[in-house]
């Protein structure tokens, strides 16, 4: 993975099951629990391409991360 100019990319040739597109501000709000990923998607603040079932796991992942902080 590479982080450059606010963009995270994977140099692996394997296609992703799901990709997310959002601003850094929206990403931080999701991580902090200030907005749910589903709300960000429904309001157009986040775009999803690919497997929506896999995308639904994002909120659970961040909930687990917040308990570790």
Backbone as numpy.savetxt, mean C-alpha at the origin, in Angstrom:
# Nx Ny Nz CAx CAy CAz Cx Cy Cz
14.46 -4.59 -3.86 13.62 -3.42 -3.86 14.51 -2.18 -3.86
13.99 -1.13 -4.50 14.70 0.12 -4.60 13.76 1.26 -4.23
14.23 2.21 -3.42 13.47 3.40 -3.08 14.18 4.59 -3.68
13.50 5.30 -4.57 14.09 6.44 -5.24 13.02 7.48 -5.52
13.24 8.69 -5.07 12.31 9.80 -5.32 10.88 9.47 -4.92
10.72 8.81 -3.78 9.38 8.47 -3.29 8.75 7.28 -3.98
9.50 6.57 -4.81 8.98 5.40 -5.51 9.71 4.16 -5.05
8.95 3.14 -4.68 9.54 1.85 -4.32 9.36 0.93 -5.51
10.44 0.33 -5.97 10.34 -0.60 -7.10 11.12 -1.87 -6.80
10.70 -2.92 -7.45 11.32 -4.23 -7.29 12.03 -4.56 -8.59
13.28 -4.90 -8.50 14.06 -5.20 -9.70 13.88 -6.63 -10.18
13.11 -7.42 -9.46 12.84 -8.81 -9.82 11.96 -8.84 -11.07
12.18 -9.80 -11.94 11.40 -9.92 -13.18 10.03 -10.57 -12.96
9.79 -11.14 -11.78 8.52 -11.78 -11.48 7.43 -10.72 -11.37
6.33 -10.86 -12.13 5.28 -9.85 -12.04 4.60 -9.87 -10.67
4.21 -8.70 -10.22 3.54 -8.57 -8.92 2.10 -9.05 -9.02
1.60 -9.63 -7.93 0.19 -10.03 -7.87 -0.71 -8.80 -7.77
-0.21 -7.77 -7.08 -0.97 -6.54 -6.90 0.01 -5.38 -6.73
-0.37 -4.22 -7.26 0.43 -3.01 -7.08 -0.47 -1.89 -6.58
0.12 -1.00 -5.80 -0.59 0.13 -5.21 0.07 1.41 -5.69
-0.75 2.41 -5.97 -0.22 3.72 -6.33 -0.91 4.76 -5.46
-0.10 5.54 -4.73 -0.64 6.58 -3.84 0.47 7.57 -3.54
0.10 8.70 -2.97 1.10 9.67 -2.57 1.77 9.21 -1.28
2.90 9.81 -0.99 3.61 9.50 0.25 2.74 9.85 1.45
2.01 10.95 1.36 1.14 11.39 2.45 0.07 10.35 2.76
-0.57 9.83 1.73 -1.60 8.80 1.92 -0.98 7.53 2.50
0.18 7.15 1.99 0.86 5.95 2.51 1.13 6.10 4.00
1.65 7.24 4.41 1.95 7.46 5.83 0.69 7.45 6.69
-0.40 8.01 6.16 -1.66 7.98 6.90 -2.16 6.55 7.09
-1.99 5.72 6.07 -2.40 4.31 6.19 -1.52 3.61 7.22
-0.22 3.82 7.15 0.70 3.18 8.09 0.39 3.60 9.53
0.09 4.87 9.74 -0.18 5.39 11.08 -1.59 5.05 11.57
-2.44 4.55 10.69 -3.79 4.21 11.08 -4.74 5.39 11.04
-4.34 6.48 10.41 -5.19 7.66 10.31 -6.27 7.50 9.25
-6.05 6.62 8.29 -7.02 6.31 7.25 -6.89 4.83 6.91
-7.99 4.18 6.63 -7.94 2.77 6.24 -7.65 2.69 4.75
-6.95 1.64 4.35 -6.60 1.47 2.95 -7.86 1.37 2.07
-8.91 0.74 2.59 -10.14 0.64 1.80 -10.76 2.02 1.58
-10.70 2.88 2.58 -11.21 4.24 2.44 -10.37 5.04 1.45
-9.06 4.85 1.48 -8.18 5.53 0.52 -8.50 5.08 -0.90
-8.76 3.80 -1.09 -9.10 3.28 -2.40 -10.45 3.82 -2.88
-11.45 3.74 -2.01 -12.80 4.17 -2.38 -12.88 5.66 -2.68
-12.02 6.46 -2.05 -12.03 7.90 -2.27 -11.11 8.32 -3.42
-10.45 7.35 -4.05 -9.58 7.65 -5.18 -8.19 8.11 -4.80
-7.85 8.06 -3.51 -6.52 8.47 -3.06 -5.47 7.39 -3.31
-5.93 6.16 -3.55 -5.03 5.04 -3.81 -5.60 4.25 -4.98
-4.73 3.87 -5.90 -5.14 3.04 -7.03 -4.54 1.65 -6.86
-5.30 0.65 -7.26 -4.87 -0.74 -7.14 -4.94 -1.39 -8.51
-3.88 -2.12 -8.86 -3.87 -2.92 -10.09 -3.55 -4.34 -9.70
-4.33 -5.28 -10.22 -4.04 -6.68 -9.95 -5.08 -7.34 -9.08
-4.65 -8.30 -8.28 -5.49 -9.16 -7.47 -6.07 -8.39 -6.27
-7.35 -8.06 -6.34 -7.98 -7.29 -5.26 -8.05 -8.07 -3.95
-8.13 -9.38 -4.01 -8.14 -10.18 -2.78 -6.81 -10.02 -2.04
-5.72 -9.99 -2.77 -4.41 -9.77 -2.15 -4.33 -8.35 -1.61
-4.91 -7.39 -2.32 -4.90 -6.00 -1.88 -5.62 -5.82 -0.55
-6.66 -6.62 -0.32 -7.42 -6.51 0.93 -6.57 -6.86 2.15
-5.48 -7.56 1.95 -4.60 -7.95 3.05 -3.76 -6.79 3.56
-3.72 -5.68 2.82 -2.89 -4.54 3.19 -3.25 -3.99 4.56
-4.52 -3.81 4.83 -4.95 -3.24 6.11 -4.51 -4.12 7.28
-4.66 -5.44 7.15 -4.23 -6.36 8.20 -2.74 -6.30 8.43
-1.98 -6.15 7.37 -0.53 -6.05 7.47 -0.13 -4.81 8.28
-0.75 -3.69 7.97 -0.40 -2.47 8.69 -0.89 -2.49 10.13
-2.00 -3.15 10.40 -2.45 -3.29 11.79 -1.41 -4.06 12.60
-0.89 -5.13 12.02 0.14 -5.91 12.71 1.40 -5.08 12.93
1.76 -4.28 11.95 2.95 -3.45 12.07 2.78 -2.41 13.17
1.58 -1.81 13.28 1.35 -0.78 14.30 1.46 -1.35 15.69
1.09 -2.59 15.90 1.19 -3.20 17.23 2.66 -3.40 17.63
3.55 -3.44 16.65 4.98 -3.64 16.91 5.69 -2.31 17.15
5.06 -1.20 16.81 5.72 0.12 16.95 5.69 0.63 18.36
